[in-house]
Amino acid sequence: MTSVAETASRPASPSALLRRSGDRLLEAFGLLIMLMALAALAALLYDVARDGFSRLSWQFLTSYPSRRAADAGILPALVGSIYVIGLTAVIAVPLGVGAAIFLEEYGTQGRISRLIEINIANLAGVPSIIYGLLGLGLFVRVLAMGRSVLAGSCTLALLVLPTVIISTREALRAVPRSLREGSYALGATKWQTVQHQVLPAALPGVLTGLILALSRAIGETAPLITIGALTYVPFLPDGLNSPFTVLPIQIFNWVSRPQAAFAENAAAGILVLLVLLLVMNAVAIVVRDRFQRRSS
């Protein structure tokens, strides 16, 4: 028999060398693409910070829009974004998580179930402007919500609902089957098993999907412009039926102005939006990690 030392000292075959070279080439190519993407992102962030950092101040955060760039602020847009994204989460999270639990834990694997899964996957790839047209026809006109915070939140909830359902189902599938069987063996019902065993174990993955979904919603502009969100709002929203604007729309309004000072305001607004997004994601990540440590 051939010894291990002889096998190790034997030169590799040309096919093995070719496979190793291909693996290294693919690894180098992937690293190059990642570095290029990071470099482009860093250049974009540097350009935005260079233009907008000088405009960041307490006065900028607490002032209303103005025709003069030096006096303009983002208070209505900032408050509107918080209103809209908070209400979007209140609407989309229970519906999305509930639908995912029903489809994954209670649904059958029949033709109708497969049809629903295909449609949900297709809805996740629909352009956001289509959801804006749906929100304009359904919420603004048919349900007579008007161009309000509630109509905007319902539209964004429809936008992120497929992402919430898909990510929650994947998190539920990752829970071991033995956990369910052990709960059934102890006499727990289906709902008790889902409520006390499956859902807590899947919660970190569910929260990850919610982070991605709400991060997309907070930066959307096209659906809200379609339903008639205002570009100039010199007041704060005072309820669910109030007109509103959000940070992306305010930034879009400033970018469309020809004056260079408004471009600086837009860059400062982008920085505020990034900070708001990072704070929201940080809170969700802390909650996710806490549940993950508790479940482990």
Buried (B, 14 or more C-beta within 10 A) or exposed (E): EEEEEEEEEEEEEEEEEEEEEEEEEEEEEEEEEEEEEEEEEEEEEEEBBEBBEEBBEEEBEEBBBEEEBEEBBBBBBBBBBBBBBBBBBEBBBEBBBEBBBEBBBEBEEEEEEEEBBEEBEEBBEEEBBBBBBBBBEBBBEEEEBBBBBBBBBBBBBBBBBBBBBBBBBBBBEEBEEEEBEEBBEEEBEEEEBBEEBBBBBBBBBBBBBBBBBBBBBBBBBBBBBBBBBBBEBEEBBEEBEBBBBBBBBBBBBBBEBEEEBBBBBBBBBBBBBBEBBEEBBEEBBEBBEEBBEEEE
